[in-house]
Amino acid sequence: MRKILESSEFKKIKHHRTLFFSSNGICLDKNNDTPFISFEHGLSYFNIQSVIEDDNTLIVQGILSPDAPFHIISSKDCLRNVPHTDQNILLRAIHLVELDSRTNHCTICSGILRFVRDAAEKKCSLCTKSFFPSLSPAVMVLIQREKDILLARSPHFTPGMYIAIAGFIDIGESAEAAAIREVREEVGLKICNLKYFCTQSWPFPSSFMIAFTAEYDGGEICMDPLEIEDARWFAKDKLPDLPPMPSIARTLIESVLSS
């Protein structure tokens, strides 16, 4: 259950474990390198702008005091360092903060949007139009050719890092059709034996990733220069830098390497 909390309720939640978000990222306790801090402890160093309770975890947004015993790291870096059991909690929190930051004014009348208590919803204070979290579905395809796999990189990636082919699903399109189209458009290849792998909600900013494996079925690599900086076949024992866990991109590649 998700609800907005008022300052009059703060005494009741002082021992709750809390994620403190600033405009630059998530606060990490310097003593034990965890983003989960008691509400009472963080309250002394945080100028609170909003508090959301989500399944017994508090999500606080505000401004961190310069003398706080915390440091700020990016949401992605934080995800890489929390235990697997806490990753979904953190992903949900990042989604909610992203929703709050991206939906401030009504698109109909420009009124201020506010969270609805006990709901994943923001409502206009003037015309009462409701706004809900949005997810943009995207596909990722790891292609195998005998013992090699196809990996590619875009110009905006971390230098040296490669991932599987990926792209957003178009309107009126199935995930399978999108996977085939993205491979054709980005690297000019045909694929077959497309198989579902898994999904991941990825709030950077609001993606829902659907991953597949596939087999090479013909063609030569012909890159779309607007999307792809480099694409090539890699032997499984001679891979480039890969995206870090817990991204679905890394999970997908690791699954093929271990097979």
N, C-alpha and C positions, 0 to 999 in steps of 0.2 A: 504494500500500500504506500502511496506517495502523497505527502501532504506538505503544505507550507506552514512554517511555524512562526509565531509571533514572539516578541521579546518577553512577554509575560509567561511564556512556557519554558524559557531557558533553564530555570532552576531544575525542572524535571528531567532534563536531558544532559546535565553537566558531565555525566560519566560515559555518555554514548561515544563510540568510536566515530571519528569524523574525518572527512576529506576536506581540506581547506584549499580552495582554488583562488588564485590571483589572476590578474590579466596576463601574466607571463607563464603560468603553468600551475603545478601542484606543489604544495608545501611538503617538505620531507624533514622529519625529525633528525637533527644532526647526531643525536645520541645513539639511535638504533636504526637509522636509514629506513624508516617506514613512513608511508603517507598517512597511515591511520593513527590519528592523534586524538586524545580525549578532548571533548568539546570544552571542558573547563580550562584545560591547559592552553589550548589555542586561543581561547577568548581573551586572554590577557595581552595577546600580541596581534590581534586581528581586528580591523575596523570592519564589522560585518555589514554587508549589504543585503544578503538574503540567506535563509536557512531552509533546506528541504530535507524532509525525512523520507528515506527510501529503503524499505525493508530493513529497518533497524540500523541503518547507516545514515549519518547526517552528511549532507553536501552543503558546504558553506562557501559563499562567494564574497569577496571583499578585498581589502588592502592590507598587506602585511607590514607590520612595524619594522623599521630598520634594525632594532635591537633584538628581534625574535631569535630564539635558538633553533631556527629552521632555515633551510635553503630551498630555493625553488628550482624544479626541474620540469622538463617538458612532459606532457602526458604520455608520449610514446616511450620516452626513457623510463618513466615510472612503470609502465606496463611490463617492460623487460625485466624489472627487478622485483616485482611482487610475486608471491607464491601463486601457483596455478589456481588454487582454490579461491584466490581473491581477484583474479583477472576479470571475471564477469561482473563483479561488483564495481570495479573501477571503470569498465567499459560502459556500464549503465550510467554511472555518474558523469562521465565525459559526454555522453549523449545528451543528458539533461542540461548540462552547462552550455553545450553547443546550441541546443534549442533555445535556451534563455537569451544567449548572446545574439542569435540570428533573427529572432522574432521579438522585436520591441514595439513596433507600431503596426496597427491594423492596415491591411492593404486596401480596404474599402473606404475608411473614413479618417485614417491616420491617428486614431485614438491609441492610448497607451494600452499595451497588452500586459495582463497579469495572470500568474498561475492560478488555476482553479484548485481549491483545496480537495485533497483526496482523489486527484485525477491527473493523468498525463495530458494536460490540456492548458492552453492559455486562452483567455477570453478578452475581447475588447471592452474597455471600460465605458465606451460610448454606444456602439451599435450592438454589442454582445456577440459578435461573430466569434466562433471558436477556431483555434489553431492547434494542430496536433503535431507530434514528432513526425518527420518525414524520413524515409529511407530511400536511397537511390540504388537500385539493384545493379550489380556489375558481375561480369564473369571473368574467370581466370582459367587459362588452359595450359597445361604442361604437355608438350608434344615429345614423343619418343620416336627415334629412328634407330632400330636395332639397339645398340648399347649407348647411344648418345641422346642427349636431351637438348631441346631448343630453349635458349634463354636470350632475353633482349633487355635493352635499357633505353630510357628516355633521357633527354638532356638535363632534366631537373633532378635526376636521381643523384644520390651520393656517389662521388667519383669511384668508378670501378665496380659498382654493384649492378647485378643483373637479376631479373626475375622472369617468371613465365608471362606469356602474352595475356593482356587484360584489357577490358573496356566495358563501358556501360551498355546496358540493354536498352534498345530503342523501343519506342512506343509500338504496340501491336506485335511484338517480337517475343518468342520464347527464349529461355535461357540457352537452350541447345542451338537455336538458330543464331543467336548473338555470338556464341562461341565460334561457330564456323565462320561467320562473317568477319569477326575481329581478326582471326588468324589470316584470312584471305586479304583483308584490307591492310593490315600492318606489316605482314611479311610475305604475302603472295603465295602461301602454301595451301595445299589441300590436306584435309585430315579425315580419318575414319576411326571407328571403334571409340567414339566419344563416350566416356563413362563419368557419371557423377562421383565426386569425391567427398566434399563436405561444404558447409557454409560457415560464415563468420560475420557478425555484426561489427563494423569497423568505423567508429565515429570520427573520421578525419577527412571531410567533416561529417558525412552522414551516409556512408556506404553500407550496403549489405552484399557481401561477396559470396558468389557461388562458384566453387572450384570444380574443374574437370581434369581428367587425363585423356589423352588421345594419341593415336598413332599417325605417323607421317604417311601420306597417301599420294605424294607427288608434288612436283614443282621445285623451282629454285628460289632462294631467299631474295625477295625484292622489297626493300624497306620503304615504308611511308615516311618521307623525311620530316613531315610535320609532327609525327608521333614517336618515331624510333630513331635513335642515334646509332645504335649498333645491334645486330642480332646474329647469332651464330650457333652452330652445334658444338656442344661440350661433352667430352668424355666424363663419365661419372667420377673418375678419380682425378680429374683436372678441371675443377670448377672455379669460377671467379668468385668474388665476394658476393655473398648471398644476403637477402634481407634477414634481419634478426627475428627471433621468436618474440612474442607469440603470434606473429602475423600468419595468416593463412598461406601466404606466398612461401614462407619457409617450411611450414608444415607439409604443403603439397610437394615440394622438392624433396624433403627428407623421406617422405613415404615411398618415393620412387627409388631413392638411393638404397633404402633398406630392403627392397624387394628382390 
